[in-house]
Amino acid sequence: MSAAAWLVTGAGSGVGRALAIALASTGAEVLLAGRNRARLDETARWCWAPSQSFEVDLADPSSVAALVGSVAVHLGTRPLAGIVHAAGIMTWNSDATALGWSMVPLVNAVAPWRLTLALEPLLLAGTGARVLLVAGAPFTLRGLRPDADTWLGSHKGRGLALALEAAAGKVWLARSLHRRWAGRASAFAFHPGYVRSHLAGGLPLPFRALGLLAQPFLSKRSLTGEFLALDPAAPALSGTLVSGRRGIDNCPAAPDPEAEDAFALRLVSSPPTGR
């Protein structure tokens, strides 16, 4: 019988690497996706199970489409057991791409939505598939649009606001997928705490210092993700933000559930130009 196969984005470092190694330790086949081949190869050396590496630029829709095709060819008739969306970027400005997107929401929120929907047939071909979305900063989720523009000045503050907005968007995406799949598969957003990675390395020194001081209290590394991926009790939490092994109570759902689906649709269909 073939091993269960998981796709892990951002597998070259941080939470993505930790979860890829954790999944491999259970005998799962891990499909490692990221921009840096050398870092993916390093992760693969830590995985004592079959693995396959795929270079992908999540900011490029054609690269995402190529990844979907490569995964489908690799799996053949096998289903996809799950996806870990751990890839993310942090910038301190709102520079747009040629497509009109700011890079942060494009990579951190839009790409997971597109990639999940494109791989949905492979996820639903089996039973009990799970999608895990790494979403930091749970305190921002009382409202979708955090007021961070003025924290560090309009230029840098806007970049931070976009990152927090993307984190909130991942929680709404988990809830939307939870309703869409109606028990056929599970979707979770989870907060891993502060993890030293290339993403965290982009933070200003005061933020990194605070993160390191709080790390013993905040960092779950792969623990939360391992629980959500492997524990039979986890589906009861589907569609919520999870920190440790508990849902976050102060992240209420939208008064109108359809608003979450509309938000996800806007992300895909209406790029926010000039942000």
C-alpha positions as CSV (number, residue, x, y, z in Angstrom):
1,M,0.0,0.0,0.0
2,S,1.4,3.4,-1.0
3,A,2.3,5.9,1.7
4,A,0.0,8.9,2.3
5,A,1.3,11.9,0.4
6,W,1.3,15.5,1.8
7,L,2.2,18.7,-0.1
8,V,4.1,21.2,2.0
9,T,4.8,24.7,0.8
10,G,7.5,26.8,2.3
11,A,9.2,23.5,3.1
12,G,12.7,25.0,3.0
13,S,12.7,26.5,6.5
14,G,10.7,27.3,9.6
15,V,7.3,25.8,10.2
16,G,7.2,24.2,6.7
17,R,10.4,22.3,7.3
18,A,9.4,21.3,10.8
19,L,6.1,19.9,9.6
20,A,7.6,18.2,6.6
21,I,10.0,16.3,8.8
22,A,7.2,15.5,11.4
23,L,5.0,14.1,8.6
24,A,7.9,12.1,7.1
25,S,8.5,10.6,10.6
26,T,5.1,8.9,10.4
27,G,6.0,7.3,7.1
28,A,4.1,9.8,4.9
29,E,5.6,10.8,1.6
30,V,6.3,14.6,1.6
31,L,6.1,16.7,-1.5
32,L,8.4,19.7,-0.7
33,A,7.6,23.0,-2.5
34,G,9.5,26.2,-2.3
35,R,11.6,28.8,-4.2
36,N,15.0,27.6,-3.0
37,R,16.2,24.2,-4.3
38,A,19.1,24.0,-1.9
39,R,17.0,24.5,1.1
40,L,14.4,22.0,-0.1
41,D,17.2,19.5,-0.6
42,E,18.4,20.1,2.9
43,T,14.9,19.4,4.2
44,A,14.7,16.3,2.1
45,R,17.8,15.0,3.8
46,W,16.1,15.2,7.2
47,C,13.0,13.3,5.9
48,W,13.4,9.6,6.6
49,A,10.7,8.8,4.1
50,P,10.1,9.2,0.4
51,S,10.2,12.9,-0.7
52,Q,10.0,14.9,-3.9
53,S,11.0,18.5,-4.3
54,F,9.3,21.1,-6.5
55,E,10.5,24.6,-7.2
56,V,7.6,27.1,-7.3
57,D,7.1,30.8,-7.2
58,L,3.7,31.3,-5.5
59,A,3.6,34.9,-6.8
60,D,3.4,33.6,-10.3
61,P,0.1,31.9,-11.3
62,S,1.8,30.0,-14.1
63,S,4.3,28.5,-11.6
64,V,1.4,27.5,-9.3
65,A,-0.3,25.9,-12.3
66,A,2.9,24.0,-13.1
67,L,3.1,22.8,-9.5
68,V,-0.4,21.5,-9.7
69,G,0.4,19.6,-12.9
70,S,3.6,18.1,-11.4
71,V,1.8,16.9,-8.3
72,A,-1.0,15.3,-10.3
73,V,1.5,13.5,-12.5
74,H,3.6,12.4,-9.5
75,L,0.6,11.0,-7.6
76,G,-1.0,9.3,-10.6
77,T,-4.1,7.6,-9.3
78,R,-3.3,8.2,-5.6
79,P,-5.2,10.9,-3.6
80,L,-3.5,13.7,-1.8
81,A,-3.7,13.3,1.9
82,G,-3.2,16.9,2.8
83,I,-1.6,20.3,2.2
84,V,0.4,22.4,4.6
85,H,0.4,26.1,3.5
86,A,3.5,27.3,5.3
87,A,5.0,29.6,2.6
88,G,4.9,33.3,3.3
89,I,6.8,36.5,2.9
90,M,7.1,39.7,4.9
91,T,7.9,43.1,3.3
92,W,7.7,46.5,4.8
93,N,6.1,48.2,1.8
94,S,3.1,47.6,-0.5
95,D,5.0,47.3,-3.8
96,A,2.8,45.8,-6.5
97,T,3.7,43.1,-9.0
98,A,3.1,43.5,-12.8
99,L,-0.3,41.9,-12.2
100,G,-1.3,44.7,-9.8
101,W,-1.1,42.6,-6.7
102,S,0.8,43.4,-3.6
103,M,3.3,40.6,-3.1
104,V,2.2,39.9,0.5
105,P,-1.5,39.0,0.1
106,L,-0.7,37.4,-3.2
107,V,1.8,34.8,-1.7
108,N,0.4,34.6,1.8
109,A,-3.4,34.4,1.1
110,V,-4.3,34.2,-2.6
111,A,-1.9,31.5,-3.5
112,P,-3.1,29.0,-0.8
113,W,-6.7,29.6,-2.0
114,R,-5.8,29.0,-5.7
115,L,-3.6,26.0,-5.0
116,T,-6.1,24.4,-2.7
117,L,-9.0,24.7,-5.2
118,A,-6.8,23.4,-8.0
119,L,-5.8,20.4,-6.0
120,E,-9.3,19.9,-4.6
121,P,-10.1,16.8,-6.8
122,L,-7.0,15.1,-5.5
123,L,-7.9,15.9,-1.9
124,L,-11.5,14.7,-2.3
125,A,-10.4,11.5,-4.1
126,G,-9.5,10.0,-0.8
127,T,-11.0,10.2,2.7
128,G,-10.1,12.5,5.6
129,A,-7.9,14.9,3.7
130,R,-6.7,17.9,5.7
131,V,-5.5,21.4,4.7
132,L,-3.4,23.3,7.2
133,L,-3.0,27.1,6.8
134,V,-0.3,28.7,8.9
135,A,-1.8,32.0,10.1
136,G,0.1,34.1,12.6
137,A,-0.9,37.1,14.8
138,P,-4.3,35.8,16.1
139,F,-4.9,39.1,18.0
140,T,-5.6,40.8,14.6
141,L,-8.5,38.6,13.8
142,R,-11.2,40.6,15.7
143,G,-11.4,42.5,12.4
144,L,-10.2,41.7,9.0
145,R,-8.4,45.0,8.4
146,P,-5.9,45.7,11.2
147,D,-5.0,49.4,11.7
148,A,-1.3,49.1,11.4
149,D,-0.6,51.7,8.7
150,T,0.6,54.3,11.2
151,W,2.7,52.0,13.4
152,L,5.9,52.5,11.5
153,G,5.0,55.2,9.1
154,S,2.8,55.0,6.1
155,H,5.4,53.1,3.9
156,K,6.5,50.4,6.3
157,G,3.2,50.3,8.3
158,R,1.3,49.4,5.1
159,G,3.4,46.3,4.5
160,L,2.8,45.1,8.1
161,A,-0.9,45.7,7.7
162,L,-1.0,43.6,4.6
163,A,0.7,40.7,6.4
164,L,-1.8,40.9,9.2
165,E,-4.7,41.1,6.8
166,A,-3.4,38.0,4.9
167,A,-3.2,36.1,8.3
168,A,-6.8,37.0,8.9
169,G,-7.8,36.0,5.4
170,K,-6.3,32.5,6.0
171,V,-8.7,32.0,8.9
172,W,-11.7,33.0,6.8
173,L,-10.4,30.7,4.1
174,A,-10.3,27.8,6.5
175,R,-13.9,28.5,7.5
176,S,-15.0,28.8,3.9
177,L,-13.4,25.5,3.0
178,H,-14.9,23.8,6.0
179,R,-18.4,24.7,4.8
180,R,-17.6,23.9,1.1
181,W,-16.4,20.4,1.9
182,A,-19.1,19.6,4.5
183,G,-17.2,16.9,6.2
184,R,-15.5,15.4,3.1
185,A,-12.2,17.0,4.1
186,S,-11.0,19.3,6.9
187,A,-9.5,22.8,6.9
188,F,-7.6,24.5,9.7
189,A,-5.8,27.7,10.3
190,F,-3.3,27.5,13.1
191,H,-1.0,29.9,14.9
192,P,2.5,28.4,15.3
193,G,3.9,31.1,17.6
194,Y,7.3,32.8,16.9
195,V,9.6,30.5,14.9
196,R,13.0,31.5,13.7
197,S,13.0,31.3,9.9
198,H,13.8,33.3,6.8
199,L,10.4,35.0,7.2
200,A,11.1,36.1,10.7
201,G,14.5,37.2,9.6
202,G,12.8,40.0,7.6
203,L,11.4,41.6,10.8
204,P,13.0,44.7,12.2
205,L,15.5,44.0,15.1
206,P,13.0,45.1,17.9
207,F,10.4,42.7,16.6
208,R,12.9,39.9,16.3
209,A,14.1,40.5,19.9
210,L,10.6,40.5,21.3
211,G,9.9,37.3,19.4
212,L,13.0,35.6,20.7
213,L,12.2,36.6,24.3
214,A,8.6,35.3,23.9
215,Q,9.7,32.1,22.0
216,P,9.5,29.7,25.0
217,F,5.9,30.8,25.6
218,L,4.7,31.2,22.0
219,S,6.5,28.8,19.8
220,K,4.7,25.5,19.0
221,R,6.9,24.9,16.0
222,S,5.4,21.8,14.5
223,L,3.4,20.7,17.5
224,T,0.1,22.3,16.5
225,G,0.4,21.2,13.0
226,E,1.3,17.7,13.9
227,F,-1.8,17.5,16.1
228,L,-4.1,18.9,13.3
229,A,-2.5,16.6,10.7
230,L,-2.5,13.4,12.6
231,D,-4.8,13.4,15.6
232,P,-8.3,11.8,15.0
233,A,-9.8,14.4,17.4
234,A,-8.7,17.3,15.2
235,P,-11.7,17.5,12.8
236,A,-13.9,18.8,15.6
237,L,-11.8,22.0,15.3
238,S,-12.1,22.3,11.6
239,G,-12.7,25.8,10.3
240,T,-11.3,27.6,13.4
241,L,-8.0,29.2,14.3
242,V,-6.0,26.8,16.5
243,S,-3.2,27.8,18.9
244,G,-1.7,24.9,20.7
245,R,-4.5,22.4,20.6
246,R,-7.4,24.8,21.3
247,G,-9.5,27.0,19.2
248,I,-9.1,30.8,19.6
249,D,-12.3,32.1,21.2
250,N,-11.8,35.8,20.4
251,C,-11.9,35.2,16.6
252,P,-15.6,35.3,15.9
253,A,-17.0,34.2,12.5
254,A,-18.6,36.9,10.3
255,P,-22.2,37.6,11.1
256,D,-23.0,36.5,7.6
257,P,-21.1,33.3,6.7
258,E,-21.5,34.1,3.0
259,A,-19.3,37.2,3.6
260,E,-16.3,34.9,4.1
261,D,-16.9,33.2,0.8
262,A,-17.3,36.6,-0.9
263,F,-14.0,37.7,0.6
264,A,-12.2,34.7,-0.8
265,L,-13.9,35.3,-4.2
266,R,-12.7,38.9,-4.2
267,L,-9.2,37.8,-3.4
268,V,-9.1,35.6,-6.5
269,S,-11.1,37.6,-9.0
270,S,-10.4,41.3,-8.1
271,P,-6.7,42.1,-7.6
272,P,-6.4,45.2,-5.3
273,T,-4.4,47.5,-7.6
274,G,-2.7,50.6,-6.2
275,R,-2.6,49.4,-2.6
